[in-house]
Amino acid sequence: MSKPVPPEATPPATPAAHSPREALDTAIRAAYLANPVITGADGRQSIVLPREFSLQPIPDEARLPAIPAQRVTVDDRASLVTYANRFRDDRSLIVADFDALEIAAHLDWHPHNTHEDFLTSGAQKHSVTLKLRPSEEFARWDDMEGKFVPQAEFARFLEENSSDVGFPEAATMIEISRDFEATVGQSYKSSVRLDNGDRKLVFETDTKVQNGVTIPQKFTLSIPIYNGEQPDTLVALFRWRAMGGGVIALGFQWHRVEYQRRAHFAQIAASAAEDTGLPWIMGRKA
């Protein structure tokens, strides 16, 4: 009969081999412990704690809540109103900058002075801006304004754009342009001011035959100043200049159109404010 083996002589049991899954879990735990801070898609940070590796937010008393950050540019007044009405709140404000031809609704402006959060700063990250552009018709006439060009060139310009003219009517302006064309090659002799303020320019042919062209003192245009807006009635003053060799140059100048540009700009801003229920100011954001 063999003797019993003392307990201290019993060899220790061989530990079970780790499975591949256990090895992977150990590697993941080691990676978390090496870099426990995780930044989320919204910028918030969390830390992985050893207890079941659950995410716990890191307190940050100075962090502001998430806000929309978007700056949209639109091409017409209706789009400005639609966007502003969708995202406006009690902080929103419209700023109209005439120098930049921009009307912007700042949707996350500073709180109203009656609000409990008054004296806190708005994020100013969310806005919609209407960038006004001259209409095609206004740009075409404005490019010609102040220039003196040969009568044939001016006649062609009048005929091509006669549909923009309000008074005298388009047919009269075309007739005037054709009268100018008929005097090309003739020598300018004199001008006569008529009772109604119009001018009659007298030309003479080589055979001493005289022809007269009557030009109005002024004419009006019915064209929109800004793209997408309704037409305005603009006044243009006819101008002429005697050149050497019996030739004259023709042109026109705006009459108080700059006042109309500013007034129409303010009307667009006021209309947008009315349609959105937002206050508005004339100025610019620093």
C-alpha positions in Angstrom: 0.0 0.0 0.0 1.6 3.3 -1.1 1.9 6.3 1.2 -0.3 9.3 0.7 1.4 12.3 -1.0 1.6 15.4 1.3 -0.5 18.4 0.2 2.6 20.6 -0.2 4.0 18.1 -2.7 1.0 18.4 -5.0 1.9 20.2 -8.2 -0.2 23.3 -9.1 -2.9 22.8 -11.7 -2.0 24.1 -15.2 -4.1 27.2 -16.1 -6.5 26.9 -19.0 -5.2 28.5 -22.3 -6.8 31.9 -23.2 -9.2 31.7 -26.1 -8.8 34.1 -29.1 -11.9 36.1 -27.9 -10.4 36.6 -24.5 -7.1 37.8 -26.1 -9.1 40.3 -28.2 -11.0 41.6 -25.2 -7.8 42.0 -23.3 -6.3 44.0 -26.2 -9.4 46.3 -26.4 -9.3 46.9 -22.7 -5.6 47.8 -22.9 -6.3 50.2 -25.8 -9.1 52.0 -23.8 -6.9 52.3 -20.8 -4.0 53.7 -22.8 -6.3 56.5 -24.3 -9.5 56.7 -22.2 -10.8 60.1 -23.5 -13.1 59.9 -26.6 -14.3 63.0 -28.6 -17.7 62.6 -30.1 -18.9 63.9 -33.5 -20.5 67.0 -31.8 -17.2 67.9 -30.0 -18.2 66.6 -26.6 -15.7 64.6 -24.7 -16.3 61.4 -22.7 -14.0 59.2 -20.7 -13.9 55.3 -20.6 -13.9 54.1 -17.0 -12.8 50.6 -16.1 -16.1 49.5 -14.7 -17.7 47.9 -17.7 -16.0 50.6 -19.8 -19.2 52.7 -19.8 -19.0 56.3 -21.2 -19.3 59.0 -18.7 -19.5 62.7 -19.8 -16.8 65.0 -18.7 -18.4 68.1 -17.0 -17.6 71.4 -18.7 -19.3 74.4 -17.1 -18.0 76.8 -19.7 -19.2 74.8 -22.7 -22.1 76.3 -24.7 -24.9 74.0 -26.0 -24.7 72.9 -29.6 -26.0 75.6 -32.0 -26.8 75.7 -35.8 -23.9 77.2 -37.7 -24.9 78.2 -41.3 -24.6 81.3 -43.5 -26.9 81.2 -46.5 -26.9 83.7 -49.4 -30.1 84.1 -51.4 -30.9 85.9 -54.7 -34.3 87.4 -54.0 -36.5 88.9 -51.3 -39.0 86.0 -51.1 -36.1 83.5 -50.4 -34.9 85.8 -47.6 -38.3 85.9 -46.0 -38.9 82.1 -46.4 -35.6 81.2 -44.7 -35.9 83.7 -41.9 -39.4 82.7 -41.1 -38.3 79.1 -40.7 -35.5 79.7 -38.2 -36.2 83.1 -36.6 -36.8 83.5 -32.8 -37.0 86.4 -30.4 -33.3 87.2 -30.8 -33.4 87.6 -34.6 -32.6 90.9 -36.3 -32.4 92.3 -39.8 -29.4 94.5 -40.7 -29.5 96.4 -44.1 -26.2 97.6 -45.4 -26.7 99.9 -48.4 -23.0 100.3 -49.2 -22.7 96.5 -49.7 -26.2 96.1 -51.1 -26.9 93.4 -48.5 -29.9 92.7 -46.3 -29.1 90.1 -43.7 -31.3 88.4 -41.1 -29.1 87.4 -38.2 -31.1 84.6 -36.7 -29.1 84.0 -33.5 -28.4 87.6 -32.5 -28.1 88.9 -28.9 -31.1 88.4 -26.6 -33.7 91.2 -26.2 -33.1 93.5 -23.3 -36.4 92.2 -21.7 -35.1 88.6 -21.8 -33.7 86.9 -18.7 -30.5 86.1 -20.7 -29.9 89.8 -21.6 -26.2 90.7 -21.5 -25.2 87.3 -22.8 -23.8 87.2 -26.3 -25.6 85.6 -29.2 -23.7 83.0 -31.2 -24.0 85.0 -34.5 -23.3 81.8 -36.5 -26.7 81.5 -38.3 -27.8 84.1 -40.9 -29.4 84.5 -44.3 -28.2 87.3 -46.6 -29.9 88.8 -49.7 -27.2 90.1 -52.0 -28.9 92.6 -54.3 -27.6 93.0 -57.8 -28.5 95.5 -60.5 -31.1 94.3 -63.0 -29.9 93.6 -66.5 -31.8 96.6 -67.8 -30.5 99.0 -65.2 -26.9 97.8 -65.8 -27.2 98.4 -69.5 -28.5 102.0 -69.2 -26.2 102.8 -66.3 -23.2 101.7 -68.3 -24.1 104.2 -71.0 -25.0 107.0 -68.5 -22.6 110.0 -68.6 -20.9 109.0 -71.8 -21.0 111.1 -75.0 -21.0 108.9 -78.1 -21.4 109.5 -81.8 -24.9 110.1 -82.9 -25.1 106.9 -84.9 -24.0 104.8 -82.0 -26.5 106.6 -79.7 -29.3 106.0 -82.2 -28.6 102.3 -82.3 -28.6 102.2 -78.5 -32.0 104.0 -78.4 -33.5 101.6 -80.9 -32.2 98.5 -79.2 -33.6 99.6 -75.8 -36.6 101.5 -76.8 -38.9 99.0 -75.0 -37.5 100.3 -71.7 -38.7 103.9 -72.4 -41.8 105.1 -70.7 -42.1 108.7 -72.0 -41.8 109.7 -74.8 -43.3 106.4 -75.9 -41.1 103.8 -77.6 -42.3 104.6 -81.1 -41.2 108.3 -80.6 -37.7 107.2 -79.4 -37.3 104.9 -82.4 -38.2 107.8 -84.7 -35.7 110.1 -82.9 -33.0 107.4 -83.4 -33.7 107.2 -87.1 -33.6 110.9 -87.5 -30.2 110.8 -85.9 -29.1 108.1 -88.3 -30.2 110.3 -91.2 -27.9 113.1 -90.2 -24.7 111.0 -90.2 -22.3 112.7 -92.5 -24.0 116.1 -92.2 -22.5 119.0 -90.4 -24.0 120.3 -87.1 -25.0 124.0 -87.5 -26.9 125.1 -84.4 -29.5 124.3 -81.8 -32.8 125.9 -80.8 -34.5 125.6 -77.5 -38.2 125.1 -78.0 -41.0 126.4 -75.7 -41.4 123.1 -73.9 -37.7 122.8 -73.1 -36.8 120.4 -75.9 -33.9 121.1 -78.3 -34.0 121.2 -82.0 -30.5 120.4 -83.5 -30.0 121.7 -87.0 -27.7 119.9 -89.5 -26.7 120.9 -93.0 -25.8 118.8 -96.0 -23.1 119.7 -98.6 -25.8 121.2 -100.7 -26.8 123.5 -97.9 -30.0 121.7 -97.2 -30.8 121.9 -93.5 -32.5 119.2 -91.5 -33.6 119.4 -87.9 -33.8 116.7 -85.2 -35.8 117.4 -82.1 -34.7 115.8 -79.0 -36.7 115.8 -75.7 -35.2 117.6 -72.7 -35.7 114.4 -70.7 -37.1 110.9 -71.0 -38.3 108.3 -68.5 -37.4 104.6 -68.2 -39.6 101.9 -66.6 -37.1 99.3 -65.5 -36.2 97.6 -62.2 -33.2 98.9 -60.4 -32.5 95.6 -58.6 -32.7 92.1 -60.0 -36.0 90.4 -59.2 -37.8 93.6 -58.1 -40.6 95.5 -59.7 -39.8 98.3 -62.3 -39.1 101.9 -61.1 -39.7 105.0 -63.1 -36.3 106.6 -63.7 -35.7 110.0 -65.3 -32.8 110.6 -67.7 -31.8 114.0 -69.0 -30.7 114.2 -72.7 -27.3 115.7 -73.2 -25.3 116.7 -76.3 -21.9 118.2 -77.0 -20.6 119.9 -80.2 -17.4 118.2 -81.4 -14.9 119.4 -84.0 -15.7 119.3 -87.7 -19.4 120.0 -87.2 -20.0 116.7 -85.4 -22.0 116.3 -82.2 -21.9 113.6 -79.5 -25.0 112.5 -77.6 -25.6 111.0 -74.2 -27.8 111.3 -71.1 -27.4 111.7 -67.3 -29.5 110.3 -64.5 -31.8 112.7 -62.6 -31.8 111.9 -58.8 -31.6 108.1 -59.5 -29.3 107.6 -56.6 -32.0 108.7 -54.2 -34.3 106.2 -55.8 -31.7 103.4 -55.4 -31.5 104.1 -51.7 -35.2 104.5 -51.2 -35.9 101.2 -53.0 -33.3 99.4 -51.0 -34.9 100.7 -47.7 -38.3 99.6 -49.0 -37.0 96.1 -49.7 -35.6 95.9 -46.1 -38.8 97.2 -44.6 -40.9 94.8 -46.6 -38.7 91.8 -45.4 -39.0 93.0 -41.8 -42.8 93.2 -42.2 -43.1 89.8 -43.7 -40.9 88.2 -41.0 -42.0 90.3 -38.0 -38.4 91.1 -37.2 -36.9 94.5 -36.3 -34.5 96.0 -38.8 -31.8 98.7 -38.8 -29.8 100.5 -41.5 -26.1 99.9 -41.0 -23.5 97.2 -41.0 -22.2 94.5 -38.8 -18.7 95.1 -37.6 
